[in-house]
Amino acid sequence: MGEHRFLCDEMYKGLARRLRAAGYDTTLAPDGFPDREVVARACAEGRWLVTRDAGIAEHAAAGPCLVLLEQERPEAAAAELAARLDLDWYHAPFSRCLVCNTPLERPPAAVAARAPVDVAGPLWWCPACDRLYWEGSHTRRMRRELEALHQRTAGDDRDGG
Ligand SMILES: [Zn+2]
């Protein structure tokens, strides 16, 4: 069973960040990339193309891999997307780099040594962009956002199916 993967339109950076926080493999369309290329990339990589640009939807090839949203704000768009695709905001929290989407690893000792001395708990490291993550104010905030999205999603009335 495959899991959802996403390619977010460049206007959905905030949504892409939340999807990565939840652990979903999520890339962003490069700024100024032609619609046709964005569609081709999403289909080739087996990703849902998430956009609110109806112009993209006009590309015939986009049909099977397109999710056209109405909401603009990240939280609202996330809730709308979750209602469409049955997302789990606790899928794999903080398993991916929020900035570049790379799966996180345990840091080598030399990298771990960069963490502030008062950090308790596990460290995670992005081998692609060299960011170090730990349980701090930032992850707490993202965790609260995921919890809010989870509750919002769970509370939605679904039509079944
Ligand atoms: Zn990274």
Backbone and ligand atoms as CSV (ligand in chain L), in Angstrom:
chain,resi,resn,atom,element,x,y,z
A,1,MET,N,N,0.844,-1.194,0.000
A,1,MET,CA,C,0.000,0.000,0.000
A,1,MET,C,C,0.878,1.243,0.000
A,2,GLY,N,N,0.739,2.054,-1.002
A,2,GLY,CA,C,1.538,3.274,-1.064
A,2,GLY,C,C,0.991,4.334,-0.126
A,3,GLU,N,N,1.817,5.266,0.228
A,3,GLU,CA,C,1.331,6.355,1.058
A,3,GLU,C,C,1.303,7.621,0.211
A,4,HIS,N,N,0.534,8.586,0.690
A,4,HIS,CA,C,0.411,9.821,-0.069
A,4,HIS,C,C,1.739,10.562,-0.156
A,5,ARG,N,N,2.032,11.061,-1.345
A,5,ARG,CA,C,3.174,11.947,-1.551
A,5,ARG,C,C,2.635,13.189,-2.262
A,6,PHE,N,N,3.301,14.310,-2.067
A,6,PHE,CA,C,2.738,15.563,-2.545
A,6,PHE,C,C,3.760,16.425,-3.273
A,7,LEU,N,N,3.230,17.184,-4.203
A,7,LEU,CA,C,3.977,18.284,-4.796
A,7,LEU,C,C,3.083,19.510,-4.634
A,8,CYS,N,N,3.501,20.440,-3.786
A,8,CYS,CA,C,2.666,21.607,-3.528
A,8,CYS,C,C,3.041,22.745,-4.453
A,9,ASP,N,N,2.014,23.400,-4.927
A,9,ASP,CA,C,2.184,24.638,-5.666
A,9,ASP,C,C,2.996,25.617,-4.824
A,10,GLU,N,N,3.749,26.481,-5.469
A,10,GLU,CA,C,4.645,27.390,-4.743
A,10,GLU,C,C,3.879,28.305,-3.780
A,11,MET,N,N,2.573,28.492,-3.986
A,11,MET,CA,C,1.799,29.354,-3.078
A,11,MET,C,C,1.435,28.614,-1.780
A,12,TYR,N,N,1.746,27.323,-1.724
A,12,TYR,CA,C,1.399,26.518,-0.539
A,12,TYR,C,C,2.628,26.101,0.261
A,13,LYS,N,N,3.565,27.015,0.425
A,13,LYS,CA,C,4.763,26.690,1.211
A,13,LYS,C,C,4.408,26.296,2.648
A,14,GLY,N,N,3.456,27.041,3.241
A,14,GLY,CA,C,3.065,26.759,4.626
A,14,GLY,C,C,2.394,25.398,4.762
A,15,LEU,N,N,1.618,25.040,3.771
A,15,LEU,CA,C,0.981,23.726,3.768
A,15,LEU,C,C,2.036,22.633,3.602
A,16,ALA,N,N,2.993,22.861,2.712
A,16,ALA,CA,C,4.062,21.880,2.492
A,16,ALA,C,C,4.834,21.629,3.786
A,17,ARG,N,N,5.070,22.687,4.539
A,17,ARG,CA,C,5.792,22.566,5.799
A,17,ARG,C,C,5.021,21.682,6.799
A,18,ARG,N,N,3.722,21.870,6.838
A,18,ARG,CA,C,2.914,21.046,7.750
A,18,ARG,C,C,2.884,19.583,7.306
A,19,LEU,N,N,2.795,19.363,6.003
A,19,LEU,CA,C,2.810,17.983,5.510
A,19,LEU,C,C,4.141,17.303,5.845
A,20,ARG,N,N,5.238,18.044,5.711
A,20,ARG,CA,C,6.542,17.484,6.082
A,20,ARG,C,C,6.610,17.222,7.573
A,21,ALA,N,N,6.049,18.151,8.365
A,21,ALA,CA,C,6.052,17.967,9.819
A,21,ALA,C,C,5.316,16.683,10.187
A,22,ALA,N,N,4.263,16.370,9.444
A,22,ALA,CA,C,3.498,15.146,9.704
A,22,ALA,C,C,4.210,13.915,9.150
A,23,GLY,N,N,5.249,14.123,8.368
A,23,GLY,CA,C,6.039,13.004,7.852
A,23,GLY,C,C,5.768,12.643,6.407
A,24,TYR,N,N,4.931,13.426,5.729
A,24,TYR,CA,C,4.639,13.120,4.328
A,24,TYR,C,C,5.718,13.682,3.401
A,25,ASP,N,N,6.090,12.859,2.442
A,25,ASP,CA,C,7.071,13.235,1.425
A,25,ASP,C,C,6.453,14.340,0.556
A,26,THR,N,N,6.970,15.548,0.695
A,26,THR,CA,C,6.333,16.717,0.068
A,26,THR,C,C,7.373,17.627,-0.565
A,27,THR,N,N,7.259,17.831,-1.865
A,27,THR,CA,C,8.144,18.769,-2.542
A,27,THR,C,C,7.349,20.004,-2.957
A,28,LEU,N,N,8.077,21.036,-3.301
A,28,LEU,CA,C,7.457,22.287,-3.740
A,28,LEU,C,C,7.793,22.523,-5.200
A,29,ALA,N,N,6.835,23.049,-5.936
A,29,ALA,CA,C,7.114,23.446,-7.308
A,29,ALA,C,C,8.075,24.637,-7.267
A,30,PRO,N,N,9.147,24.581,-8.043
A,30,PRO,CA,C,10.075,25.718,-8.066
A,30,PRO,C,C,9.366,26.983,-8.534
A,31,ASP,N,N,9.774,28.112,-7.970
A,31,ASP,CA,C,9.186,29.396,-8.371
A,31,ASP,C,C,9.270,29.564,-9.878
A,32,GLY,N,N,8.159,29.954,-10.458
A,32,GLY,CA,C,8.158,30.275,-11.877
A,32,GLY,C,C,8.217,29.085,-12.810
A,33,PHE,N,N,8.154,27.882,-12.263
A,33,PHE,CA,C,8.157,26.678,-13.081
A,33,PHE,C,C,6.887,26.667,-13.932
A,34,PRO,N,N,6.956,26.363,-15.222
A,34,PRO,CA,C,5.741,26.356,-16.056
A,34,PRO,C,C,4.744,25.296,-15.583
A,35,ASP,N,N,3.455,25.629,-15.645
A,35,ASP,CA,C,2.396,24.715,-15.196
A,35,ASP,C,C,2.559,23.319,-15.793
A,36,ARG,N,N,2.839,23.286,-17.078
A,36,ARG,CA,C,2.930,22.000,-17.766
A,36,ARG,C,C,4.020,21.125,-17.136
A,37,GLU,N,N,5.140,21.763,-16.771
A,37,GLU,CA,C,6.246,21.024,-16.169
A,37,GLU,C,C,5.895,20.549,-14.760
A,38,VAL,N,N,5.170,21.397,-14.032
A,38,VAL,CA,C,4.752,21.030,-12.678
A,38,VAL,C,C,3.852,19.799,-12.739
A,39,VAL,N,N,2.909,19.815,-13.654
A,39,VAL,CA,C,1.994,18.685,-13.822
A,39,VAL,C,C,2.775,17.423,-14.188
A,40,ALA,N,N,3.701,17.558,-15.148
A,40,ALA,CA,C,4.471,16.405,-15.611
A,40,ALA,C,C,5.290,15.819,-14.468
A,41,ARG,N,N,5.876,16.693,-13.646
A,41,ARG,CA,C,6.713,16.226,-12.554
A,41,ARG,C,C,5.878,15.465,-11.515
A,42,ALA,N,N,4.727,16.052,-11.148
A,42,ALA,CA,C,3.874,15.413,-10.140
A,42,ALA,C,C,3.450,14.017,-10.613
A,43,CYS,N,N,3.031,13.928,-11.856
A,43,CYS,CA,C,2.572,12.634,-12.374
A,43,CYS,C,C,3.727,11.647,-12.436
A,44,ALA,N,N,4.888,12.105,-12.903
A,44,ALA,CA,C,6.042,11.208,-13.049
A,44,ALA,C,C,6.506,10.688,-11.692
A,45,GLU,N,N,6.383,11.505,-10.661
A,45,GLU,CA,C,6.882,11.115,-9.334
A,45,GLU,C,C,5.791,10.493,-8.465
A,46,GLY,N,N,4.593,10.337,-9.031
A,46,GLY,CA,C,3.512,9.722,-8.262
A,46,GLY,C,C,3.062,10.573,-7.095
A,47,ARG,N,N,3.056,11.882,-7.276
A,47,ARG,CA,C,2.661,12.798,-6.207
A,47,ARG,C,C,1.313,13.436,-6.516
A,48,TRP,N,N,0.571,13.745,-5.461
A,48,TRP,CA,C,-0.597,14.595,-5.617
A,48,TRP,C,C,-0.117,16.022,-5.860
A,49,LEU,N,N,-0.579,16.627,-6.911
A,49,LEU,CA,C,-0.284,18.033,-7.153
A,49,LEU,C,C,-1.333,18.861,-6.415
A,50,VAL,N,N,-0.893,19.605,-5.398
A,50,VAL,CA,C,-1.813,20.363,-4.560
A,50,VAL,C,C,-1.726,21.830,-4.946
A,51,THR,N,N,-2.839,22.372,-5.405
A,51,THR,CA,C,-2.833,23.743,-5.897
A,51,THR,C,C,-4.210,24.361,-5.735
A,52,ARG,N,N,-4.259,25.691,-5.781
A,52,ARG,CA,C,-5.573,26.319,-5.908
A,52,ARG,C,C,-5.639,27.113,-7.208
A,53,ASP,N,N,-4.739,26.769,-8.113
A,53,ASP,CA,C,-4.678,27.431,-9.404
A,53,ASP,C,C,-5.492,26.622,-10.416
A,54,ALA,N,N,-6.686,27.143,-10.713
A,54,ALA,CA,C,-7.566,26.412,-11.630
A,54,ALA,C,C,-6.931,26.283,-13.011
A,55,GLY,N,N,-6.008,27.177,-13.340
A,55,GLY,CA,C,-5.330,27.112,-14.638
A,55,GLY,C,C,-4.557,25.814,-14.806
A,56,ILE,N,N,-3.934,25.360,-13.694
A,56,ILE,CA,C,-3.189,24.104,-13.761
A,56,ILE,C,C,-4.137,22.949,-14.027
A,57,ALA,N,N,-5.332,23.052,-13.435
A,57,ALA,CA,C,-6.301,21.962,-13.573
A,57,ALA,C,C,-6.728,21.769,-15.024
A,58,GLU,N,N,-6.499,22.773,-15.834
A,58,GLU,CA,C,-6.908,22.663,-17.238
A,58,GLU,C,C,-5.982,21.763,-18.054
A,59,HIS,N,N,-4.794,21.484,-17.497
A,59,HIS,CA,C,-3.923,20.547,-18.204
A,59,HIS,C,C,-4.515,19.153,-18.082
A,60,ALA,N,N,-4.821,18.560,-19.200
A,60,ALA,CA,C,-5.508,17.267,-19.198
A,60,ALA,C,C,-4.731,16.230,-18.390
A,61,ALA,N,N,-3.413,16.282,-18.466
A,61,ALA,CA,C,-2.590,15.268,-17.801
A,61,ALA,C,C,-2.706,15.348,-16.285
A,62,ALA,N,N,-3.176,16.490,-15.769
A,62,ALA,CA,C,-3.205,16.681,-14.330
A,62,ALA,C,C,-4.328,15.900,-13.668
A,63,GLY,N,N,-5.333,15.508,-14.452
A,63,GLY,CA,C,-6.515,14.879,-13.892
A,63,GLY,C,C,-6.286,13.885,-12.770
A,64,PRO,N,N,-5.541,12.803,-13.061
A,64,PRO,CA,C,-5.433,11.740,-12.055
A,64,PRO,C,C,-4.614,12.110,-10.824
A,65,CYS,N,N,-3.817,13.160,-10.881
A,65,CYS,CA,C,-2.916,13.421,-9.755
A,65,CYS,C,C,-3.137,14.808,-9.163
A,66,LEU,N,N,-4.282,15.411,-9.421
A,66,LEU,CA,C,-4.501,16.773,-8.992
A,66,LEU,C,C,-5.455,16.862,-7.797
A,67,VAL,N,N,-5.096,17.699,-6.833
A,67,VAL,CA,C,-6.045,18.073,-5.787
A,67,VAL,C,C,-6.182,19.593,-5.839
A,68,LEU,N,N,-7.321,20.037,-6.284
A,68,LEU,CA,C,-7.569,21.469,-6.412
A,68,LEU,C,C,-8.285,21.957,-5.155
A,69,LEU,N,N,-7.609,22.798,-4.378
A,69,LEU,CA,C,-8.175,23.295,-3.124
A,69,LEU,C,C,-8.756,24.687,-3.304
A,70,GLU,N,N,-9.617,25.068,-2.354
A,70,GLU,CA,C,-10.193,26.411,-2.370
A,70,GLU,C,C,-9.560,27.300,-1.314
A,71,GLN,N,N,-9.176,26.708,-0.189
A,71,GLN,CA,C,-8.669,27.494,0.938
A,71,GLN,C,C,-7.274,28.029,0.646
A,72,GLU,N,N,-7.010,29.223,1.158
A,72,GLU,CA,C,-5.723,29.841,0.905
A,72,GLU,C,C,-4.781,29.704,2.098
A,73,ARG,N,N,-5.315,29.953,3.323
A,73,ARG,CA,C,-4.455,29.900,4.509
A,73,ARG,C,C,-4.002,28.466,4.773
A,74,PRO,N,N,-2.744,28.311,5.263
A,74,PRO,CA,C,-2.189,26.963,5.421
A,74,PRO,C,C,-3.044,26.032,6.280
A,75,GLU,N,N,-3.556,26.543,7.425
A,75,GLU,CA,C,-4.323,25.670,8.315
A,75,GLU,C,C,-5.611,25.211,7.630
A,76,ALA,N,N,-6.283,26.153,6.995
A,76,ALA,CA,C,-7.545,25.822,6.334
A,76,ALA,C,C,-7.308,24.908,5.139
A,77,ALA,N,N,-6.239,25.179,4.389
A,77,ALA,CA,C,-5.922,24.333,3.239
A,77,ALA,C,C,-5.560,22.923,3.698
A,78,ALA,N,N,-4.856,22.839,4.826
A,78,ALA,CA,C,-4.471,21.530,5.364
A,78,ALA,C,C,-5.713,20.734,5.753
A,79,ALA,N,N,-6.664,21.418,6.385
A,79,ALA,CA,C,-7.899,20.729,6.785
A,79,ALA,C,C,-8.682,20.277,5.553
A,80,GLU,N,N,-8.707,21.131,4.540
A,80,GLU,CA,C,-9.424,20.778,3.312
A,80,GLU,C,C,-8.772,19.563,2.636
A,81,LEU,N,N,-7.449,19.577,2.594
A,81,LEU,CA,C,-6.716,18.467,1.977
A,81,LEU,C,C,-6.936,17.175,2.754
A,82,ALA,N,N,-6.910,17.286,4.086
A,82,ALA,CA,C,-7.095,16.101,4.930
A,82,ALA,C,C,-8.473,15.483,4.714
A,83,ALA,N,N,-9.458,16.351,4.530
A,83,ALA,CA,C,-10.819,15.850,4.320
A,83,ALA,C,C,-10.929,15.117,2.976
A,84,ARG,N,N,-10.148,15.567,2.009
A,84,ARG,CA,C,-10.188,14.926,0.689
A,84,ARG,C,C,-9.480,13.579,0.669
A,85,LEU,N,N,-8.330,13.517,1.333
A,85,LEU,CA,C,-7.451,12.359,1.158
A,85,LEU,C,C,-7.312,11.506,2.410
A,86,ASP,N,N,-8.046,11.841,3.466
A,86,ASP,CA,C,-7.968,11.040,4.683
A,86,ASP,C,C,-6.535,11.008,5.234
A,87,LEU,N,N,-5.971,12.160,5.443
A,87,LEU,CA,C,-4.593,12.259,5.946
A,87,LEU,C,C,-4.528,11.978,7.439
A,88,ASP,N,N,-3.383,11.517,7.870
A,88,ASP,CA,C,-3.127,11.311,9.286
A,88,ASP,C,C,-2.013,12.277,9.705
A,89,TRP,N,N,-2.382,13.254,10.517
A,89,TRP,CA,C,-1.387,14.268,10.908
A,89,TRP,C,C,-0.371,13.718,11.898
A,90,TYR,N,N,-0.645,12.525,12.420
A,90,TYR,CA,C,0.347,11.849,13.268
A,90,TYR,C,C,1.050,10.724,12.502
A,91,HIS,N,N,1.072,10.860,11.194
A,91,HIS,CA,C,1.633,9.832,10.315
A,91,HIS,C,C,3.049,9.426,10.761
A,92,ALA,N,N,3.961,10.354,10.766
A,92,ALA,CA,C,5.352,10.101,11.188
A,92,ALA,C,C,5.959,11.446,11.573
A,93,PRO,N,N,5.497,12.030,12.681
A,93,PRO,CA,C,5.870,13.409,13.002
A,93,PRO,C,C,7.381,13.607,13.092
A,94,PHE,N,N,7.840,14.662,12.490
A,94,PHE,CA,C,9.237,15.097,12.563
A,94,PHE,C,C,10.214,14.024,12.094
A,95,SER,N,N,9.828,13.329,11.039
A,95,SER,CA,C,10.736,12.355,10.445
A,95,SER,C,C,11.402,12.917,9.190
A,96,ARG,N,N,10.966,14.111,8.778
A,96,ARG,CA,C,11.541,14.738,7.582
A,96,ARG,C,C,12.002,16.146,7.878
A,97,CYS,N,N,13.002,16.598,7.132
A,97,CYS,CA,C,13.453,17.983,7.253
A,97,CYS,C,C,12.328,18.909,6.796
A,98,LEU,N,N,12.002,19.885,7.650
A,98,LEU,CA,C,10.914,20.811,7.312
A,98,LEU,C,C,11.291,21.721,6.156
A,99,VAL,N,N,12.579,21.903,5.964
A,99,VAL,CA,C,13.041,22.849,4.948
A,99,VAL,C,C,13.246,22.188,3.588
A,100,CYS,N,N,13.802,20.966,3.590
A,100,CYS,CA,C,14.155,20.373,2.287
A,100,CYS,C,C,13.566,18.985,2.057
A,101,ASN,N,N,12.775,18.453,3.010
A,101,ASN,CA,C,12.018,17.210,2.785
A,101,ASN,C,C,12.849,15.931,2.921
A,102,THR,N,N,14.122,16.037,3.229
A,102,THR,CA,C,14.971,14.846,3.345
A,102,THR,C,C,14.642,14.084,4.635
A,103,PRO,N,N,14.569,12.744,4.586
A,103,PRO,CA,C,14.360,11.988,5.831
A,103,PRO,C,C,15.484,12.272,6.826
A,104,LEU,N,N,15.098,12.480,8.090
A,104,LEU,CA,C,16.082,12.818,9.116
A,104,LEU,C,C,16.783,11.559,9.630
A,105,GLU,N,N,18.010,11.756,10.097
A,105,GLU,CA,C,18.815,10.670,10.653
A,105,GLU,C,C,19.344,11.087,12.019
A,106,ARG,N,N,19.902,10.114,12.736
A,106,ARG,CA,C,20.642,10.447,13.949
A,106,ARG,C,C,21.944,11.142,13.538
A,107,PRO,N,N,22.299,12.215,14.216
A,107,PRO,CA,C,23.506,12.932,13.795
A,107,PRO,C,C,24.785,12.209,14.208
A,108,PRO,N,N,25.826,12.347,13.380
A,108,PRO,CA,C,27.142,11.895,13.823
A,108,PRO,C,C,27.561,12.704,15.061
A,109,ALA,N,N,28.486,12.168,15.834
A,109,ALA,CA,C,28.876,12.798,17.092
A,109,ALA,C,C,29.337,14.239,16.899
A,110,ALA,N,N,30.087,14.483,15.841
A,110,ALA,CA,C,30.624,15.827,15.620
A,110,ALA,C,C,29.493,16.826,15.383
A,111,VAL,N,N,28.419,16.377,14.739
A,111,VAL,CA,C,27.268,17.241,14.489
A,111,VAL,C,C,26.450,17.413,15.761
A,112,ALA,N,N,26.261,16.310,16.490
A,112,ALA,CA,C,25.482,16.355,17.733
A,112,ALA,C,C,26.103,17.339,18.721
A,113,ALA,N,N,27.403,17.500,18.642
A,113,ALA,CA,C,28.110,18.386,19.566
A,113,ALA,C,C,27.708,19.851,19.371
A,114,ARG,N,N,27.076,20.165,18.254
A,114,ARG,CA,C,26.646,21.557,18.003
A,114,ARG,C,C,25.389,21.927,18.772
A,115,ALA,N,N,24.659,20.931,19.272
A,115,ALA,CA,C,23.404,21.226,19.964
A,115,ALA,C,C,23.695,21.977,21.265
A,116,PRO,N,N,22.778,22.853,21.672
A,116,PRO,CA,C,22.962,23.546,22.952
A,116,PRO,C,C,23.101,22.529,24.086
A,117,VAL,N,N,23.873,22.889,25.090
A,117,VAL,CA,C,24.175,21.916,26.149
A,117,VAL,C,C,22.939,21.522,26.947
A,118,ASP,N,N,21.922,22.404,26.981
A,118,ASP,CA,C,20.768,22.096,27.829
A,118,ASP,C,C,19.689,21.292,27.099
A,119,VAL,N,N,19.975,20.842,25.869
A,119,VAL,CA,C,18.983,20.053,25.145
A,119,VAL,C,C,18.928,18.637,25.692
A,120,ALA,N,N,17.728,18.246,26.100
A,120,ALA,CA,C,17.534,16.865,26.540
A,120,ALA,C,C,16.736,16.149,25.463
A,121,GLY,N,N,16.856,14.858,25.394
A,121,GLY,CA,C,16.081,14.108,24.420
A,121,GLY,C,C,16.825,13.960,23.115
A,122,PRO,N,N,16.181,13.273,22.170
A,122,PRO,CA,C,16.877,12.873,20.946
A,122,PRO,C,C,17.169,14.038,20.007
A,123,LEU,N,N,18.255,13.885,19.284
A,123,LEU,CA,C,18.613,14.829,18.228
A,123,LEU,C,C,18.369,14.160,16.883
A,124,TRP,N,N,17.946,14.978,15.919
A,124,TRP,CA,C,17.784,14.495,14.558
A,124,TRP,C,C,18.487,15.451,13.627
A,125,TRP,N,N,18.954,14.911,12.504
A,125,TRP,CA,C,19.823,15.681,11.625
A,125,TRP,C,C,19.436,15.465,10.177
A,126,CYS,N,N,19.435,16.559,9.409
A,126,CYS,CA,C,19.201,16.464,7.970
A,126,CYS,C,C,20.543,16.370,7.260
A,127,PRO,N,N,20.842,15.215,6.650
A,127,PRO,CA,C,22.132,15.052,5.982
A,127,PRO,C,C,22.251,15.897,4.719
A,128,ALA,N,N,21.124,16.390,4.204
A,128,ALA,CA,C,21.176,17.173,2.966
A,128,ALA,C,C,21.507,18.636,3.233
A,129,CYS,N,N,20.828,19.248,4.197
A,129,CYS,CA,C,21.066,20.680,4.430
A,129,CYS,C,C,21.726,20.931,5.784
A,130,ASP,N,N,22.069,19.857,6.501
A,130,ASP,CA,C,22.885,19.953,7.718
A,130,ASP,C,C,22.172,20.650,8.873
A,131,ARG,N,N,20.831,20.670,8.854
A,131,ARG,CA,C,20.113,21.241,9.992
A,131,ARG,C,C,20.007,20.216,11.110
A,132,LEU,N,N,20.080,20.714,12.326
A,132,LEU,CA,C,19.957,19.868,13.498
A,132,LEU,C,C,18.625,20.180,14.170
A,133,TYR,N,N,17.877,19.135,14.498
A,133,TYR,CA,C,16.563,19.318,15.134
A,133,TYR,C,C,16.561,18.679,16.511
A,134,TRP,N,N,15.878,19.329,17.423
A,134,TRP,CA,C,15.670,18.717,18.739
A,134,TRP,C,C,14.342,19.196,19.276
A,135,GLU,N,N,13.915,18.554,20.352
A,135,GLU,CA,C,12.642,18.891,20.960
A,135,GLU,C,C,12.789,20.224,21.678
A,136,GLY,N,N,12.334,21.268,21.078
A,136,GLY,CA,C,12.453,22.591,21.673
A,136,GLY,C,C,11.214,23.396,21.358
A,137,SER,N,N,11.301,24.679,21.509
A,137,SER,CA,C,10.122,25.505,21.304
A,137,SER,C,C,9.567,25.342,19.886
A,138,HIS,N,N,10.454,25.162,18.931
A,138,HIS,CA,C,10.015,25.071,17.543
A,138,HIS,C,C,9.197,23.805,17.305
A,139,THR,N,N,9.710,22.651,17.724
A,139,THR,CA,C,8.969,21.407,17.501
A,139,THR,C,C,7.700,21.385,18.338
A,140,ARG,N,N,7.751,22.012,19.527
A,140,ARG,CA,C,6.532,22.067,20.338
A,140,ARG,C,C,5.437,22.826,19.597
A,141,ARG,N,N,5.834,23.914,18.970
A,141,ARG,CA,C,4.831,24.696,18.236
A,141,ARG,C,C,4.271,23.889,17.071
A,142,MET,N,N,5.153,23.228,16.319
A,142,MET,CA,C,4.685,22.427,15.186
A,142,MET,C,C,3.811,21.274,15.680
A,143,ARG,N,N,4.177,20.683,16.824
A,143,ARG,CA,C,3.386,19.588,17.362
A,143,ARG,C,C,1.977,20.068,17.709
A,144,ARG,N,N,1.913,21.273,18.299
A,144,ARG,CA,C,0.587,21.833,18.611
A,144,ARG,C,C,-0.213,22.058,17.328
A,145,GLU,N,N,0.467,22.507,16.297
A,145,GLU,CA,C,-0.238,22.722,15.019
A,145,GLU,C,C,-0.760,21.403,14.459
A,146,LEU,N,N,0.055,20.344,14.569
A,146,LEU,CA,C,-0.397,19.040,14.078
A,146,LEU,C,C,-1.575,18.538,14.905
A,147,GLU,N,N,-1.513,18.760,16.224
A,147,GLU,CA,C,-2.620,18.340,17.082
A,147,GLU,C,C,-3.905,19.075,16.705
A,148,ALA,N,N,-3.762,20.364,16.455
A,148,ALA,CA,C,-4.929,21.158,16.067
A,148,ALA,C,C,-5.507,20.651,14.749
A,149,LEU,N,N,-4.624,20.341,13.806
A,149,LEU,CA,C,-5.093,19.829,12.512
A,149,LEU,C,C,-5.749,18.470,12.686
A,150,HIS,N,N,-5.155,17.649,13.545
A,150,HIS,CA,C,-5.709,16.317,13.780
A,150,HIS,C,C,-7.124,16.428,14.341
A,151,GLN,N,N,-7.302,17.314,15.325
A,151,GLN,CA,C,-8.612,17.458,15.942
A,151,GLN,C,C,-9.619,18.024,14.960
A,152,ARG,N,N,-9.147,18.980,14.176
A,152,ARG,CA,C,-10.019,19.591,13.193
A,152,ARG,C,C,-10.467,18.546,12.161
A,153,THR,N,N,-9.514,17.701,11.749
A,153,THR,CA,C,-9.822,16.665,10.763
A,153,THR,C,C,-10.760,15.624,11.333
A,154,ALA,N,N,-10.469,15.184,12.570
A,154,ALA,CA,C,-11.280,14.144,13.208
A,154,ALA,C,C,-12.700,14.656,13.453
A,155,GLY,N,N,-12.835,15.974,13.659
A,155,GLY,CA,C,-14.139,16.529,13.966
A,155,GLY,C,C,-14.993,16.791,12.761
A,156,ASP,N,N,-14.390,16.712,11.573
A,156,ASP,CA,C,-15.158,16.973,10.354
A,156,ASP,C,C,-16.264,15.951,10.168
A,157,ASP,N,N,-17.368,16.417,9.665
A,157,ASP,CA,C,-18.411,15.488,9.243
A,157,ASP,C,C,-17.976,14.857,7.927
A,158,ARG,N,N,-17.945,13.552,7.902
A,158,ARG,CA,C,-17.599,12.873,6.650
A,158,ARG,C,C,-18.860,12.240,6.075
A,159,ASP,N,N,-18.900,12.146,4.768
A,159,ASP,CA,C,-20.069,11.519,4.126
A,159,ASP,C,C,-19.874,10.024,4.006
A,160,GLY,N,N,-18.968,9.478,4.745
A,160,GLY,CA,C,-18.695,8.064,4.594
A,160,GLY,C,C,-17.874,7.825,3.344
A,161,GLY,N,N,-17.615,6.561,3.051
A,161,GLY,CA,C,-16.812,6.213,1.876
A,161,GLY,C,C,-15.403,6.526,2.157
L,1,ZN,ZN,ZN,17.138,19.594,5.131
